[in-house]
Amino acid sequence: IMLSSHLLQEVTDTCENVIFINRGKLVLQEKTREIESRFKSKSIRVTFKDNVSIDDVRKMLSGLVDRVEDDASNSFIIYFDGDLDRRADILEYCQRVGRVISFSDYGSSLEEAFVNIIKDNQ
């Protein structure tokens, strides 16, 4: 079965293999998990159990992350360099701000891969 989609999170969730085509040219054909292992996610969604201000989160993560944005009630999107040690530090620091009930990738590392691969093949 072939699925064609620009919703790469959907592709990540449903497909084992991925083909990237740019302007009619095949630029990549590989297993989804292999692609994702080469391109780390650079954004995280963190959700706190209780009310937490964006200013408190920004203050706690100052110097550690690129930026913090509001997402929804008690949820924030945190952008960083993708380093796994830094990701662990971000979780630790968020837990100092409040009780974390969710900490997950935001967006898809497949999206990151697509952007980089297409850019390299221009």
N, CA and C atoms as an extended XYZ file, in Angstrom:
366
Properties=species:S:1:pos:R:3:atomname:S:1:resname:S:1:resid:I:1 pbc="F F F"
N         0.852       -1.171        0.000 N   ILE     1
C         0.000        0.000        0.000 CA  ILE     1
C         0.895        1.231        0.000 C   ILE     1
N         0.568        2.186       -0.822 N   MET     2
C         1.328        3.427       -0.879 CA  MET     2
C         0.459        4.567       -0.363 C   MET     2
N         1.033        5.392        0.507 N   LEU     3
C         0.359        6.561        1.065 CA  LEU     3
C         1.144        7.793        0.641 C   LEU     3
N         0.463        8.731        0.037 N   SER     4
C         1.083        9.996       -0.337 CA  SER     4
C         0.533       11.074        0.578 C   SER     4
N         1.419       11.770        1.281 N   SER     5
C         0.943       12.761        2.234 CA  SER     5
C         2.015       13.793        2.517 C   SER     5
N         1.567       15.005        2.798 N   HIS     6
C         2.484       16.044        3.269 CA  HIS     6
C         2.411       16.148        4.790 C   HIS     6
N         1.565       15.344        5.425 N   LEU     7
C         1.446       15.302        6.885 CA  LEU     7
C         2.426       14.250        7.409 C   LEU     7
N         3.648       14.682        7.654 N   LEU     8
C         4.710       13.727        7.957 CA  LEU     8
C         4.571       13.064        9.317 C   LEU     8
N         3.870       13.683       10.257 N   GLN     9
C         3.617       13.003       11.527 CA  GLN     9
C         2.709       11.802       11.279 C   GLN     9
N         1.749       11.956       10.386 N   GLU    10
C         0.859       10.854       10.005 CA  GLU    10
C         1.661        9.732        9.336 C   GLU    10
N         2.580       10.104        8.487 N   VAL    11
C         3.445        9.118        7.823 CA  VAL    11
C         4.282        8.380        8.862 C   VAL    11
N         4.844        9.120        9.810 N   THR    12
C         5.646        8.518       10.874 CA  THR    12
C         4.831        7.489       11.651 C   THR    12
N         3.577        7.828       11.939 N   ASP    13
C         2.718        6.956       12.744 CA  ASP    13
C         2.243        5.713       12.005 C   ASP    13
N         2.200        5.755       10.669 N   THR    14
C         1.570        4.650        9.933 CA  THR    14
C         2.496        3.864        9.002 C   THR    14
N         3.649        4.421        8.659 N   CYS    15
C         4.478        3.779        7.629 CA  CYS    15
C         5.796        3.250        8.177 C   CYS    15
N         6.198        2.105        7.648 N   GLU    16
C         7.502        1.532        7.999 CA  GLU    16
C         8.597        2.017        7.062 C   GLU    16
N         8.246        2.309        5.832 N   ASN    17
C         9.208        2.767        4.831 CA  ASN    17
C         8.733        4.092        4.253 C   ASN    17
N         9.698        4.916        3.850 N   VAL    18
C         9.384        6.241        3.323 CA  VAL    18
C        10.165        6.475        2.040 C   VAL    18
N         9.520        7.133        1.109 N   ILE    19
C        10.169        7.591       -0.114 CA  ILE    19
C         9.964        9.100       -0.184 C   ILE    19
N        11.048        9.847       -0.359 N   PHE    20
C        10.954       11.290       -0.583 CA  PHE    20
C        11.162       11.533       -2.066 C   PHE    20
N        10.231       12.237       -2.667 N   ILE    21
C        10.316       12.605       -4.082 CA  ILE    21
C        10.306       14.123       -4.158 C   ILE    21
N        11.233       14.673       -4.893 N   ASN    22
C        11.298       16.126       -5.071 CA  ASN    22
C        11.358       16.428       -6.560 C   ASN    22
N        10.351       17.150       -7.050 N   ARG    23
C        10.272       17.528       -8.465 CA  ARG    23
C        10.389       16.319       -9.385 C   ARG    23
N         9.698       15.250       -8.992 N   GLY    24
C         9.663       14.052       -9.808 CA  GLY    24
C        10.877       13.146       -9.677 C   GLY    24
N        11.822       13.509       -8.834 N   LYS    25
C        13.051       12.730       -8.675 CA  LYS    25
C        13.064       12.067       -7.296 C   LYS    25
N        13.344       10.758       -7.270 N   LEU    26
C        13.480       10.024       -6.013 CA  LEU    26
C        14.758       10.485       -5.318 C   LEU    26
N        14.619       11.028       -4.106 N   VAL    27
C        15.809       11.512       -3.398 CA  VAL    27
C        16.140       10.664       -2.175 C   VAL    27
N        15.184        9.839       -1.725 N   LEU    28
C        15.456        8.972       -0.580 CA  LEU    28
C        14.423        7.867       -0.500 C   LEU    28
N        14.882        6.664       -0.195 N   GLN    29
C        13.997        5.539        0.085 CA  GLN    29
C        14.641        4.773        1.226 C   GLN    29
N        13.945        4.754        2.379 N   GLU    30
C        14.557        4.177        3.571 CA  GLU    30
C        13.482        3.842        4.604 C   GLU    30
N        13.850        3.027        5.598 N   LYS    31
C        12.943        2.734        6.703 CA  LYS    31
C        12.757        3.996        7.542 C   LYS    31
N        11.528        4.223        7.976 N   THR    32
C        11.185        5.417        8.744 CA  THR    32
C        12.064        5.538        9.985 C   THR    32
N        12.240        4.461       10.726 N   ARG    33
C        13.019        4.526       11.977 CA  ARG    33
C        14.491        4.854       11.716 C   ARG    33
N        15.021        4.431       10.561 N   GLU    34
C        16.417        4.748       10.230 CA  GLU    34
C        16.571        6.236        9.924 C   GLU    34
N        15.608        6.795        9.228 N   ILE    35
C        15.635        8.229        8.930 CA  ILE    35
C        15.542        9.014       10.228 C   ILE    35
N        14.599        8.645       11.081 N   GLU    36
C        14.408        9.371       12.336 CA  GLU    36
C        15.627        9.282       13.242 C   GLU    36
N        16.362        8.182       13.198 N   SER    37
C        17.541        8.054       14.054 CA  SER    37
C        18.660        9.011       13.621 C   SER    37
N        18.639        9.426       12.360 N   ARG    38
C        19.662       10.368       11.871 CA  ARG    38
C        19.284       11.829       12.101 C   ARG    38
N        17.999       12.084       12.306 N   PHE    39
C        17.517       13.454       12.473 CA  PHE    39
C        16.755       13.559       13.789 C   PHE    39
N        17.397       14.150       14.781 N   LYS    40
C        16.779       14.275       16.102 CA  LYS    40
C        15.716       15.362       16.105 C   LYS    40
N        14.687       15.137       16.892 N   SER    41
C        13.668       16.159       17.074 CA  SER    41
C        14.280       17.344       17.805 C   SER    41
N        13.918       18.541       17.373 N   LYS    42
C        14.464       19.752       17.975 CA  LYS    42
C        13.393       20.578       18.673 C   LYS    42
N        12.266       19.951       18.959 N   SER    43
C        11.226       20.645       19.701 CA  SER    43
C        10.446       19.639       20.552 C   SER    43
N        10.033       20.116       21.712 N   ILE    44
C         9.353       19.284       22.698 CA  ILE    44
C         8.095       19.998       23.155 C   ILE    44
N         7.039       19.240       23.355 N   ARG    45
C         5.838       19.779       24.009 CA  ARG    45
C         5.849       19.270       25.441 C   ARG    45
N         5.788       20.195       26.383 N   VAL    46
C         5.727       19.837       27.795 CA  VAL    46
C         4.413       20.366       28.365 C   VAL    46
N         3.743       19.513       29.141 N   THR    47
C         2.482       19.895       29.772 CA  THR    47
C         2.620       19.694       31.281 C   THR    47
N         2.194       20.708       32.006 N   PHE    48
C         2.251       20.678       33.465 CA  PHE    48
C         0.866       20.383       34.021 C   PHE    48
N         0.816       19.742       35.179 N   LYS    49
C        -0.462       19.426       35.816 CA  LYS    49
C        -1.166       20.688       36.280 C   LYS    49
N        -0.421       21.591       36.872 N   ASP    50
C        -1.001       22.807       37.436 CA  ASP    50
C        -0.603       24.019       36.613 C   ASP    50
N        -1.200       25.158       36.923 N   ASN    51
C        -0.882       26.393       36.215 CA  ASN    51
C         0.588       26.760       36.389 C   ASN    51
N         1.227       27.013       35.264 N   VAL    52
C         2.627       27.435       35.233 CA  VAL    52
C         2.709       28.581       34.235 C   VAL    52
N         3.430       29.613       34.591 N   SER    53
C         3.544       30.744       33.670 CA  SER    53
C         4.674       30.514       32.676 C   SER    53
N         4.494       31.041       31.493 N   ILE    54
C         5.537       30.929       30.478 CA  ILE    54
C         6.802       31.641       30.937 C   ILE    54
N         6.638       32.709       31.709 N   ASP    55
C         7.810       33.426       32.222 CA  ASP    55
C         8.635       32.549       33.150 C   ASP    55
N         7.973       31.742       33.990 N   ASP    56
C         8.697       30.830       34.882 CA  ASP    56
C         9.460       29.777       34.089 C   ASP    56
N         8.819       29.263       33.044 N   VAL    57
C         9.469       28.244       32.206 CA  VAL    57
C        10.664       28.864       31.481 C   VAL    57
N        10.457       30.027       30.890 N   ARG    58
C        11.555       30.705       30.182 CA  ARG    58
C        12.720       31.010       31.115 C   ARG    58
N        12.408       31.475       32.300 N   LYS    59
C        13.460       31.810       33.270 CA  LYS    59
C        14.259       30.561       33.648 C   LYS    59
N        13.562       29.469       33.921 N   MET    60
C        14.227       28.234       34.329 CA  MET    60
C        15.097       27.663       33.205 C   MET    60
N        14.646       27.812       31.951 N   LEU    61
C        15.363       27.213       30.819 CA  LEU    61
C        16.296       28.197       30.106 C   LEU    61
N        16.418       29.399       30.642 N   SER    62
C        17.262       30.428       30.027 CA  SER    62
C        18.693       29.917       29.818 C   SER    62
N        19.186       30.089       28.601 N   GLY    63
C        20.532       29.635       28.262 CA  GLY    63
C        20.612       28.173       27.857 C   GLY    63
N        19.540       27.437       28.097 N   LEU    64
C        19.514       26.002       27.785 CA  LEU    64
C        18.783       25.713       26.481 C   LEU    64
N        17.819       26.581       26.132 N   VAL    65
C        16.984       26.356       24.952 CA  VAL    65
C        16.992       27.592       24.055 C   VAL    65
N        16.535       27.405       22.814 N   ASP    66
C        16.459       28.517       21.871 CA  ASP    66
C        15.269       29.420       22.172 C   ASP    66
N        14.108       28.804       22.413 N   ARG    67
C        12.916       29.600       22.744 CA  ARG    67
C        11.833       28.704       23.327 C   ARG    67
N        10.854       29.359       23.981 N   VAL    68
C         9.705       28.687       24.565 CA  VAL    68
C         8.463       29.424       24.089 C   VAL    68
N         7.457       28.675       23.621 N   GLU    69
C         6.208       29.275       23.148 CA  GLU    69
C         5.032       28.649       23.881 C   GLU    69
N         3.977       29.453       24.092 N   ASP    70
C         2.717       28.929       24.622 CA  ASP    70
C         2.114       27.976       23.603 C   ASP    70
N         1.538       26.879       24.076 N   ASP    71
C         0.847       25.953       23.187 CA  ASP    71
C        -0.631       25.874       23.539 C   ASP    71
N        -0.927       25.571       24.773 N   ALA    72
C        -2.305       25.468       25.252 CA  ALA    72
C        -2.250       25.658       26.758 C   ALA    72
N        -3.351       25.446       27.407 N   SER    73
C        -3.388       25.581       28.851 CA  SER    73
C        -2.344       24.682       29.507 C   SER    73
N        -1.395       25.287       30.167 N   ASN    74
C        -0.322       24.580       30.879 CA  ASN    74
C         0.603       23.780       29.964 C   ASN    74
N         0.585       24.045       28.663 N   SER    75
C         1.462       23.367       27.707 CA  SER    75
C         2.328       24.389       26.978 C   SER    75
N         3.559       23.995       26.728 N   PHE    76
C         4.513       24.867       26.064 CA  PHE    76
C         5.309       24.072       25.042 C   PHE    76
N         5.740       24.754       23.995 N   ILE    77
C         6.626       24.159       23.007 CA  ILE    77
C         8.010       24.721       23.266 C   ILE    77
N         8.971       23.831       23.408 N   ILE    78
C        10.344       24.209       23.713 CA  ILE    78
C        11.220       23.830       22.526 C   ILE    78
N        11.957       24.805       22.004 N   TYR    79
C        12.849       24.587       20.865 CA  TYR    79
C        14.287       24.584       21.360 C   TYR    79
N        15.057       23.588       20.922 N   PHE    80
C        16.441       23.452       21.360 CA  PHE    80
C        17.259       22.814       20.247 C   PHE    80
N        18.517       22.505       20.515 N   ASP    81
C        19.421       22.019       19.467 CA  ASP    81
C        19.289       20.531       19.135 C   ASP    81
N        18.446       19.800       19.842 N   GLY    82
C        18.236       18.382       19.545 CA  GLY    82
C        19.150       17.436       20.296 C   GLY    82
N        20.106       17.971       21.041 N   ASP    83
C        21.050       17.137       21.791 CA  ASP    83
C        20.314       16.335       22.871 C   ASP    83
N        20.593       15.036       22.967 N   LEU    84
C        19.878       14.173       23.907 CA  LEU    84
C        20.184       14.502       25.360 C   LEU    84
N        21.428       14.887       25.665 N   ASP    85
C        21.757       15.291       27.035 CA  ASP    85
C        20.997       16.566       27.405 C   ASP    85
N        20.909       17.484       26.459 N   ARG    86
C        20.172       18.729       26.701 CA  ARG    86
C        18.687       18.421       26.909 C   ARG    86
N        18.168       17.475       26.155 N   ARG    87
C        16.762       17.068       26.313 CA  ARG    87
C        16.513       16.578       27.738 C   ARG    87
N        17.423       15.766       28.265 N   ALA    88
C        17.299       15.274       29.641 CA  ALA    88
C        17.358       16.435       30.635 C   ALA    88
N        18.237       17.394       30.381 N   ASP    89
C        18.337       18.572       31.250 CA  ASP    89
C        17.046       19.385       31.217 C   ASP    89
N        16.464       19.519       30.034 N   ILE    90
C        15.205       20.271       29.897 CA  ILE    90
C        14.122       19.626       30.758 C   ILE    90
N        14.017       18.312       30.710 N   LEU    91
C        13.023       17.623       31.536 CA  LEU    91
C        13.285       17.874       33.013 C   LEU    91
N        14.529       17.742       33.419 N   GLU    92
C        14.886       17.958       34.829 CA  GLU    92
C        14.516       19.376       35.282 C   GLU    92
N        14.828       20.366       34.466 N   TYR    93
C        14.539       21.752       34.818 CA  TYR    93
C        13.031       22.034       34.802 C   TYR    93
N        12.312       21.426       33.862 N   CYS    94
C        10.860       21.599       33.835 CA  CYS    94
C        10.230       21.037       35.109 C   CYS    94
N        10.768       19.930       35.604 N   GLN    95
C        10.228       19.335       36.819 CA  GLN    95
C        10.460       20.232       38.033 C   GLN    95
N        11.420       21.117       37.945 N   ARG    96
C        11.638       22.091       39.024 CA  ARG    96
C        10.593       23.207       38.988 C   ARG    96
N        10.027       23.444       37.797 N   VAL    97
C         9.002       24.481       37.642 CA  VAL    97
C         7.650       23.985       38.153 C   VAL    97
N         7.327       22.719       37.871 N   GLY    98
C         6.041       22.163       38.271 CA  GLY    98
C         5.964       20.688       37.927 C   GLY    98
N         4.833       20.080       38.236 N   ARG    99
C         4.631       18.650       37.976 CA  ARG    99
C         4.371       18.438       36.487 C   ARG    99
N         5.279       17.749       35.832 N   VAL   100
C         5.184       17.487       34.391 CA  VAL   100
C         4.324       16.243       34.181 C   VAL   100
N         3.274       16.385       33.361 N   ILE   101
C         2.421       15.219       33.075 CA  ILE   101
C         2.610       14.695       31.658 C   ILE   101
N         3.287       15.489       30.815 N   SER   102
C         3.574       15.036       29.459 CA  SER   102
C         4.829       15.739       28.959 C   SER   102
N         5.680       14.957       28.292 N   PHE   103
C         6.942       15.471       27.757 CA  PHE   103
C         7.224       14.666       26.501 C   PHE   103
N         6.980       15.262       25.326 N   SER   104
C         7.104       14.485       24.090 CA  SER   104
C         7.582       15.345       22.933 C   SER   104
N         8.059       14.672       21.900 N   ASP   105
C         8.478       15.383       20.696 CA  ASP   105
C         7.320       16.182       20.143 C   ASP   105
N         7.636       17.344       19.624 N   TYR   106
C         6.638       18.177       18.961 CA  TYR   106
C         7.027       18.212       17.499 C   TYR   106
N         6.086       17.915       16.637 N   GLY   107
C         6.431       17.801       15.225 CA  GLY   107
C         7.056       16.436       14.999 C   GLY   107
N         7.733       16.305       13.931 N   SER   108
C         8.284       15.009       13.557 CA  SER   108
C         9.732       15.164       13.138 C   SER   108
N        10.567       14.231       13.569 N   SER   109
C        11.936       14.249       13.085 CA  SER   109
C        11.957       13.903       11.597 C   SER   109
N        10.884       13.280       11.124 N   LEU   110
C        10.755       13.015        9.695 CA  LEU   110
C        10.614       14.330        8.930 C   LEU   110
N         9.921       15.294        9.518 N   GLU   111
C         9.826       16.624        8.913 CA  GLU   111
C        11.202       17.269        8.821 C   GLU   111
N        11.963       17.148        9.891 N   GLU   112
C        13.328       17.678        9.930 CA  GLU   112
C        14.169       17.019        8.830 C   GLU   112
N        14.038       15.714        8.695 N   ALA   113
C        14.772       14.975        7.662 CA  ALA   113
C        14.376       15.452        6.273 C   ALA   113
N        13.077       15.572        6.040 N   PHE   114
C        12.586       15.993        4.733 CA  PHE   114
C        13.162       17.358        4.343 C   PHE   114
N        13.075       18.307        5.247 N   VAL   115
C        13.575       19.660        4.961 CA  VAL   115
C        15.057       19.621        4.620 C   VAL   115
N        15.847       18.908        5.401 N   ASN   116
C        17.286       18.847        5.174 CA  ASN   116
C        17.647       18.105        3.891 C   ASN   116
N        16.979       17.010        3.637 N   ILE   117
C        17.280       16.213        2.443 CA  ILE   117
C        16.899       16.948        1.177 C   ILE   117
N        15.732       17.576        1.180 N   ILE   118
C        15.295       18.334        0.004 CA  ILE   118
C        16.225       19.522       -0.230 C   ILE   118
N        16.603       20.192        0.850 N   LYS   119
C        17.516       21.344        0.742 CA  LYS   119
C        18.852       20.922        0.123 C   LYS   119
N        19.357       19.755        0.540 N   ASP   120
C        20.632       19.253        0.033 CA  ASP   120
C        20.546       18.821       -1.433 C   ASP   120
N        19.328       18.540       -1.918 N   ASN   121
C        19.158       18.071       -3.292 CA  ASN   121
C        18.654       19.162       -4.246 C   ASN   121
N        18.760       20.391       -3.837 N   GLN   122
C        18.306       21.524       -4.684 CA  GLN   122
C        19.414       21.909       -5.652 C   GLN   122
